[in-house]
């Protein structure tokens, strides 16, 4: 991809360019609850996480820019994230949330772009994984909203489960003008060791040239206390073969990753899993793809 979705000419990474972490979160439980963080297993991340917490870990791993991604489906979060990005140089982009099924979604997106930090809005995401309809993405009101996302020069992050991948493939074919970004490899069943039908769905999705994929979220789809690089390797190799390095981008999924690995461990295992790539290919995965796709 030679041009960012928002029309800006992307910065081309050099050999010494810092890593871009294309997927992380922050939250403050005193501002609003994260109602998905429940039960004893999730207790390690049921606390506040800020950019100040992330920054030293990012620096230690050679990360120089990040993309902050929405966590809850409330309209207040995206303006808060944009304001945070406006005052924090580490955050190069924000993937926010707005109700794309609303008739006035185009006006809402324009209003978000006009806010402080609005120039750092690079994408929109909805928790499709929580929608009971496996073809939610194909609803007419959703397609209307996705068309508005494309017209606003934004990408659309896909957070879906494997059984929702066929609908993602279908909508990507219907909307070639929109860049779709698949989060977390489409959540493959790493803990069980299964590849199909996930791998077949991935290959079909990757056949759409307007789709890219985040190399993220793997450690929490594996067994949290026993994963190794070899556990993750079949899934990494599947998306590398399907998408190629030019359509893959690294993301830490911090602080969710802390359930299974530290920030540094996630960066290190991703480097190990991509060690056989050429220098240019690794630079794409660790910064070039995100810079181009999100127009950072």
VEXPABA-649530 format. One record per residue: residue in one letter; x, y, z of N, C-alpha, C in turn. Coordinates in steps of 0.001 Angstrom, whole numbers, padded with zeros to 6 digits, always signed. Layout:
N
AXYZXYZXYZ...
This chain:
296
X+000853-001191+000000+000000+000000+000000+000890+001243+000000X+000701+002109-000938+001584+003255-001092+001021+004515-000483X-000252+004489-000118-000869+005699+000406-001705+005361+001628X-001679+006239+002617-002476+006015+003813-003946+006232+003514X-004847+005572+004291-006277+005732+004047-006759+007171+004166X-006077+007975+004978-006526+009349+005171-005946+010307+004136X-005223+009758+003158-004733+010578+002071-003395+011240+002326X-002880+011191+003577-001576+011785+003854-000475+010873+003339X+000625+011437+002891+001763+010645+002473+002485+010142+003718X+002596+008830+003894+003178+008310+005123+004681+008503+005182X+005184+008574+006413+006613+008611+006631+007180+007223+006355X+008225+007139+005567+008838+005846+005288+009870+005529+006362X+009759+004352+006992+010688+004013+008061+012083+003745+007527X+013065+004078+008311+014450+003797+007967+014929+002612+008782X+016154+002219+008532+016697+001057+009232+016726+001269+010737X+016862+002518+011166+016952+002808+012597+015646+003342+013170X+014567+003275+012387+013294+003825+012846+012794+003075+014066X+012190+003782+015037+011669+003101+016210+010478+002223+015857X+010219+001254+016705+009093+000351+016521+007787+001111+016747X+006772+000781+015964+005418+001279+016185+004598+000152+016804X+004032+000409+017966+003101-000519+018604+001704-000113+018140X+001122-000912+017250-000124-000521+016595-001377-000889+017370X-001218-001353+018618-002426-001751+019354-002155-001828+020854X-002658-000835+021568-002634-000916+023033-003832-000163+023570X-004037-000285+024880-005177+000343+025551-004698+001102+026780X-005548+001958+027291-005423+002529+028634-006825+002626+029200X-006917+002626+030528-008221+002863+031157-008042+003333+032589X-009056+004044+033058-009099+004573+034416-010440+004145+035007X-010400+003211+035942-011634+002660+036505-012406+003668+037332X-011759+004777+037701-012488+005823+038415-013320+006679+037457X-012979+006645+036183-013752+007371+035168-014939+006533+034711X-014664+005245+034381-015743+004312+034036-015232+002888+034211X-016173+002016+034499-015829+000616+034672-015493-000025+033327X-014648-001015+033385-014396-001890+032239-015093-003206+032579X-016339-003323+032173-017159-004420+032670-016801-005777+032091X-015836-005805+031192-015348-007072+030655-014233-007664+031509X-013722-006871+032450-012646-007365+033326-013293-007945+034581X-013661-009203+034514-014374-009842+035613-013735-011192+035944X-013916-011618+037184-013456-012935+037606-012019-012929+038070X-011639-013953+038830-010285-014022+039397-009181-014032+038354X-009395-014685+037237-008335-014771+036229-007959-013414+035664X-008927-012486+035647-008688-011158+035089-008189-010158+036128X-008077-010593+037364-007700-009689+038456-006400-008930+038200X-005383-009526+037549-004134-008785+037339-004279-007501+036528X-005329-007386+035720-005487-006160+034938-006690-005338+035403X-007275-005700+036522-008387-004894+037031-007841-003774+037919X-007174-002849+037277-006652-001636+037900-006441-000612+036804X-006060+000585+037191-005841+001633+036205-004540+001390+035436X-004562+001701+034144-003364+001660+033311-003319+002940+032490X-002194+003642+032573-002047+004939+031918-000892+004911+030919X-000799+005960+030110+000330+006103+029197+001627+006219+029988X+001568+006829+031158+002765+006924+032002+003243+005546+032440X+002317+004603+032617+002710+003232+032946+003355+002552+031741X+002815+002821+030566+003305+002178+029350+004649+002728+028906X+004859+004019+029039+005999+004689+028406+007351+004050+028708X+007693+003748+029971+009015+003157+030203+009163+001764+029595X+008097+000990+029584+008165-000333+028973+008328-000215+027462X+007626+000747+026879+007745+000964+025434+009160+001402+025077X+009700+002354+025831+011057+002829+025555+012068+001692+025659X+011932+000864+026675+012867-000238+026883+012832-001232+025731X+011680-001331+025065+011526-002259+023950+011824-001606+022606X+012225-000348+022598+012530+000343+021359+011323+000870+020631X+010190+000991+021331+008959+001487+020723+008929+003009+020815X+008725+003674+019684+008729+005126+019665+007395+005765+019364X+006409+004961+018966+005084+005494+018638+004066+004385+018831X+002840+004771+019196+001807+003781+019454+000473+004202+018837X-000423+003225+018744-001811+003469+018374-002679+003028+019547X-003417+003973+020098-004300+003727+021234-005663+003293+020709X-006172+002169+021209-007387+001556+020671-008490+001546+021713X-009723+001774+021250-010893+001835+022123-011071+000540+022911X-011760+000650+024051-012021-000518+024886-013502-000741+025139X-014286+000346+025237-015709+000217+025562-016535+001021+024566X-017779+000602+024398-018635+001229+023388-019472+002344+024013X-018788+003409+024399-019453+004608+024899-018893+005805+024132X-019712+006792+023796-019235+007894+022964-018215+008787+023650X-018173+008787+024979-017270+009692+025688-015802+009273+025570X-015539+007983+025346-014160+007500+025392-013303+008079+024275X-013831+008145+023064-013007+008601+021941-012534+010049+022110X-013395+011007+022478-012864+012356+022735-011799+012376+023837X-011968+011555+024853-010958+011479+025918-009631+010980+025364X-009684+009957+024511-008460+009418+023935-007792+010424+023001X-008589+011163+022248-008019+012176+021361-007338+013284+022155X-007964+013690+023259-007349+014710+024117-006043+014195+024711X-006027+012919+025090-004806+012317+025614-003717+012290+024555X-004077+011917+023341-003105+011878+022253-002587+013267+021911X-003435+014263+022072-003057+015632+021745-001933+016144+022627X-001824+015592+023819-000823+016061+024782+000262+015027+025049X+000290+013956+024285+001257+012895+024532+001895+012473+023214X+003189+012706+023094+003879+012446+021836+003995+010963+021522X+003916+010093+022526+004039+008666+022260+002874+008163+021406X+001670+008713+021634+000481+008248+020916+000416+008940+019558X+000653+008158+018515+000641+008715+017155-000717+008613+016499X-001572+007727+017016-002880+007550+016419-003863+006963+017409X-005153+007191+017148-006237+006675+017990-007233+005942+017102X-007563+004719+017485-008688+003994+016890-009831+004081+017892X-010828+004860+017575-011906+005140+018518-013173+004379+018208X-014214+004715+018954-015526+004115+018726-016549+005223+018525X-017458+004986+017607-018689+005746+017511-019730+004805+016934X-020980+005125+017110-022045+004257+016638-022164+004368+015118X-021588+003411+014405-021604+003509+012951-022968+003162+012365X-023889+002684+013199-025239+002411+012701-026138+003639+012782X-025641+004722+013373-026446+005945+013488-026557+006635+012129X-027715+007189+011800-027878+007864+010502-026924+009038+010303X-026552+009703+011408-025689+010887+011308-024223+010568+011576X-023799+009337+011300-022432+008934+011617-021401+009819+010919X-021668+010251+009697-020698+011100+008986-020474+012412+009729X-021553+013005+010259-021421+014246+011023-020651+014006+012312X-020901+012862+012947-020201+012545+014195-018706+012388+013953X-018341+011707+012880-016921+011538+012560-016261+012889+012288X-016964+013764+011576-016421+015098+011305-016232+015880+012593X-017170+015740+013521-017061+016433+014799-015881+015909+015605X-015646+014609+015552-014491+014040+016250-013191+014561+015668X-013132+014673+014349-011903+015171+013713-011641+016630+014054X-012678+017361+014449-012524+018783+014780-012108+019011+016226X-012097+017965+017050-011743+018098+018460-010235+018240+018637X-009781+018740+019803-008348+018694+020105-007841+017255+019992X-006792+017061+019222-006282+015721+018971-007002+015004+017848X-007991+015640+017245-008767+015000+016194-007956+014594+014978X-006819+015256+014767-005958+014881+013644-005285+013540+013866X-005350+013041+015107-004768+011725+015406-005801+010597+015358X-007032+010909+015004-008022+009860+014800-007700+009146+013491X-007345+007873+013589-006910+007143+012399-007836+005978+012049X-008728+005618+012969-009598+004488+012696-010759+004422+013660X-011699+003539+013334-012877+003285+014154-012960+001778+014396X-013470+001408+015584-013652-000017+015891-014935-000209+016674X-015573-001346+016449-016726-001767+017234-016473-003195+017700X-016990-003551+018869-016781-004887+019426-017681-005892+018704X-017358-006152+017455-018149-007086+016656-018138-008477+017289X-017058-008821+017978-016969-010133+018614-018105-010386+019603X-018707-009315+020114-019806-009456+021060-021187-009453+020427X-021249-009283+019115-022534-009259+018433-023020-010691+018176X-024256-011010+018571-024745-012390+018370-024958-012758+016905X-025207-011786+016061-025426-012040+014643-024076-012218+013953X-023757-013412+013426-022454-013602+012785-022283-012775+011511X-023390-012239+010992-023316-011407+009792-023645-009945+010094X-023356-009518+011306-023603-008135+011712-022946-007150+010756X-021749-007458+010312-021018-006547+009429-021711-006332+008088X-022624-007218+007734-023297-007124+006443-024642-006416+006525X-025048-005990+007713-026311-005257+007838-026245-003956+007038X-027346-003540+006429-027335-002297+005636-026910-001073+006437X-027362-000963+007708-026975+000220+008479-025488+000194+008823X-024939-000990+009020-023502-001103+009276-022716-000729+008021X-023145-001221+006873-022452-000876+005632-022522+000631+005349X-023653+001242+005684-023760+002702+005531-022717+003393+006402X-022575+002921+007642-021590+003513+008544-020167+003279+008084X-019882+002092+007595-018544+001785+007110-018196+002642+005893X-019178+002920+005062-018963+003816+003922-018584+005210+004398X-019206+005652+005492-018873+006965+006062-017467+006962+006657X-017073+005851+007264-015710+005726+007803-014694+005873+006671X-014941+005203+005569-014040+005312+004416-013999+006738+003879X-015167+007376+003773-015233+008738+003237-014493+009729+004134X-014418+009414+005431-013703+010284+006371-012195+010055+006336X-011730+009114+005514-010297+008849+005415-009751+008028+006559X-010620+007224+007183-010228+006421+008334-010199+004946+007967X-009460+004166+008741-009475+002715+008624-010529+002153+009574X-010847+000878+009407-011800+000222+010300-011166-001033+010866X-010991-001051+012187-010432-002218+012860-011509-003281+013071X-011182-004514+012726-012075-005653+012894-011677-006448+014128X-012527-006452+015145-012309-007325+016298-013404-008385+016230X-013044-009526+015671-014008-010576+015377-013487-011920+015851X-014410-012867+015968-014083-014250+016277-014018-015047+014969X-013401-016228+014985-013233-016969+013731-014514-017182+012935X-015639-017447+013613-016865-017709+012863-017438-016454+012206X-016905-015268+012577-017343-014016+011968-016452-013583+010802X-015374-014317+010557-014445-013952+009484-015081-014002+008092X-015967-014966+007785-016590-014928+006450-017368-013640+006179X-018061-013115+007185-018777-011847+006994-017794-010710+006784X-016659-010753+007504-015635-009730+007309-015100-009769+005879X-014894-010961+005351-014424-011110+003971-015445-010546+002994X-016705-010844+003249-017766-010376+002350-017875-008860+002358X-017806-008242+003532-017958-006788+003585-016727-006097+003006X-015549-006710+003163-014343-006134+002558-014455-006135+001035X-015112-007150+000495-015321-007190-000945-016339-006149-001393X-017332-005895-000562-018367-004916-000899-017876-003477-000796X-016853-003242+000041-016366-001885+000298-014863-001799+000025X-014455-001922-001220-013017-001913-001530-012340-000586-001225X-013122+000470-001048-012547+001785-000757-012143+001946+000709X-012503+000976+001557-012211+001056+002987-011101+000083+003342X-010111+000557+004097-009061-000317+004608-009521-000939+005914X-009559-002262+005955-009910-003015+007155-008633-003526+007814X-008604-003453+009141-007447-003912+009909-007924-005010+010855X-007490-006231+010617-007904-007362+011448-007091-007392+012729X-007758-007248+013862-007073-007288+015156-006837-008734+015592X-005680-008965+016198-005386-010214+016914-005543-011469+016052X-005245-011352+014757-005295-012485+013836-006689-013110+013743X-007713-012376+014155-009051-012965+014153-009256-013967+015263X-008446-013876+016317-008579-014689+017531-008600-016204+017249X-007501-016721+016729-007439-018159+016445-007441-018982+017738X-007823-020264+017651-007897-021116+018849-006527-021662+019243X-005631-020772+019653-004257-021177+019938-004194-022128+021131X-005010-021904+022141-004963-022747+023331-005263-024204+023008X-006144-024443+022054-006492-025815+021697-005589-026375+020613X-004800-025517+019987-003885-025966+018948-004523-026147+017585X-005774-025739+017436-006454-025916+016159-006088-024834+015154X-006090-025204+013883-005835-024245+012805-007075-024022+011936X-007771-025076+011608-008952-024957+010754-010226-025002+011583X-011277-024268+011166-011415-023539+009888-010814-022136+009890X-010225-021719+011022-009679-020355+011109-008728-020060+009954X-007784-020976+009683-006758-020708+008670-007372-020510+007291X-008388-021303+006966-009057-021125+005682-009762-019787+005582X-010407-019386+006673-011064-018069+006697-010035-016950+006531X-008864-017105+007157-007813-016088+007059-007335-015951+005616X-007134-017071+004955-006665-017000+003573-007696-016322+002672X-008971-016589+002925-010019-015930+002131-010047-014431+002402X-009906-014050+003651-009903-012627+004003-008685-011927+003414X-007532-012580+003490-006296-011972+002985-006313-011805+001476X-007199-012531+000800-007317-012363-000656-007905-011011-001030X-008515-010330-000069-009017-008976-000298-007858-007988-000099X-007460-007237-001103-006272-006376-000989-006441-005209-000036X-007672-004908+000368-007912-003787+001282-007963-004226+002740X-007404-005398+003053-007370-005895+004425-005930-006093+004858X-005609-005615+006061-004314-005868+006692-004581-006523+008047X-003528-007011+008686-003693-007813+009901-002695-007385+010960X-003155-007344+012203-002274-007059+013331-001715-008355+013912X-000408-008394+014033+000282-009487+014700+000253-009167+016196X-000885-009476+016789-001145-009041+018167-002084-010024+018837X-002144-009955+020161-003141-010692+020911-002948-012193+020964X-001810-012697+020530-001631-014144+020487-001446-014773+021860X-000686-014114+022737-000364-014759+024009-001594-014985+024871X-002606-014126+024731-003807-014307+025535-004805-015258+024886X-004580-015652+023630-005376-016713+023025-004745-018076+023280X-003493-018077+023744-002797-019309+024114-003057-019617+025592X-002514-020736+026068-002537-021013+027509-001625-020004+028189X-002176-019211+029090-001453-018065+029622-000142-018427+030312X-000101-019569+030970+001073-019888+031787+002026-020886+031134X+001770-021271+029882+002625-022308+029289+002946-022080+027816X+002573-020937+027246+002835-020703+025828+004333-020550+025581X+004757-020863+024377+006130-020640+023921+006071-020061+022513X+007206-019683+021985+007242-019200+020596+006731-020278+019643X+007068-021535+019943+006613-022617+019068+005099-022789+019123X+004484-022449+020256+003024-022489+020354+002399-021520+019366X+003010-020348+019239+002443-019283+018412+002842-019385+016947X+003910-020130+016667+004499-020113+015329+003534-020523+014202X+002719-021565+014344+001829-021917+013228+000858-020798+012844X+000456-020007+013811-000498-018928+013562+000206-017736+012912X+001415-017447+013387+002212-016395+012755+002533-016755+011314X+002941-018007+011097+003284-018430+009740+002068-018391+008815X+000893-018695+009358-000321-018652+008539-000594-017248+008032X-000522-016250+008933-000826-014885+008493+000311-014293+007665X+001549-014697+007945+002654-014235+007105+002486-014748+005676X+002105-016006+005551+001908-016579+004227+000710-015951+003522X-000342-015677+004294-001576-015157+003694-001479-013681+003345X-000971-012877+004270-000960-011421+004091+000371-010894+003553X+001464-011545+003919+002781-010999+003608+003150-009907+004584X+004427-009647+004730+004896-008694+005735+004376-007277+005491X+004126-006912+004228+003679-005554+003910+002264-005292+004387X+001531-006355+004769+000177-006175+005284+000039-006737+006699X+001153-006764+007428+001129-007152+008836+001727-006041+009674X+001172-005836+010867+001721-004836+011786+001730-005374+013205X+002793-005068+013924+002932-005501+015309+002051-004682+016238X+001432-005366+017196+000706-004700+018273+000890-005476+019568X+001067-004772+020667+001325-005444+021946+000066-005954+022633X-001044-005283+022419-002288-005500+023165-002070-005290+024664X-001156-004388+025008-000942-004002+026408-002131-003176+026877X-002603-003285+028109-002116-004165+029172-002781-005529+029222X-003667-005843+028256-004316-007154+028268-003274-008264+028195X-002200-008031+027445-001147-009037+027314-000563-009449+028654X-000656-008573+029662-000055-008854+030959-000677-010067+031651X-001824-010507+031171-002408-011744+031693-001514-012944+031391X-000721-012836+030317+000096-013967+029891+001569-013628+029701X+001903-012338+029557+003282-011954+029244+003494-010482+029529X+004738-010141+029801+005082-008728+029963+005169-008069+028595X+005213-006753+028592+005342-006008+027341+006598-006453+026596X+007714-006505+027315+008972-006896+026692+008931-008302+026126X+008262-009214+026818+008153-010585+026319+007357-010650+025024X+006307-009835+024915+005512-009820+023684+006355-009300+022518X+007098-008224+022752+007967-007698+021698+009017-008734+021317X+009640-009355+022330+010715-010313+022056+010224-011524+021272X+009050-012077+021648+008581-013275+020942+008165-012923+019517X+007637-011710+019308+007280-011319+017952+008535-011156+017096X+009586-010624+017678+010865-010539+016956+011392-011928+016622X+011275-012852+017570+011747-014220+017327+010948-014878+016208X+009640-014664+016201+008772-015295+015209+008952-014709+013815X+009529-013526+013726+009761-012877+012430+011241-012792+012087X+012067-013555+012795+013517-013446+012638+013988-013875+011248X+013228-014728+010566+013650-015202+009250+013278-014243+008118X+012562-013179+008433+012215-012193+007412+013430-011345+007068X+013385-010711+005920+014452-009773+005560+014350-008521+006417X+015365-007704+006368+015341-006456+007135+014171-005571+006740X+013925-005436+005451+012808-004609+004996+011470-005181+005444X+011354-006498+005418+010112-007133+005844+009869-006915+007338X+010907-007035+008136+010757-006789+009576+010407-005334+009844X+011002-004423+009092+010679-003010+009278+009226-002727+008929X+008690-003452+007965+007265-003302+007648+006409-003755+008822X+006681-004933+009357+005885-005485+010457+005974-004599+011693X+007162-004082+011972+007374-003339+013207+007240-001823+013044X+006633-001383+011972+006410+000057+011858+005907+000526+010527X+006466-000013+009446+006130+000504+008132+004667+000325+007756X+004113-000860+008036+002720-001117+007678+001778-000208+008468X+002008-000108+009772+001152+000756+010605+001264+002205+010180X+002486+002644+009879+002684+004029+009463+001906+004330+008183X+001944+003391+007244+001259+003594+005977-000254+003490+006131X-000714+002423+006758-002152+002168+006838-002869+003234+007653X-002287+003608+008780-002910+004598+009659-002492+006025+009360X-001541+006206+008444-001114+007568+008110-000491+008285+009277X+000378+007598+010012+000946+008163+011234+001976+009240+010910
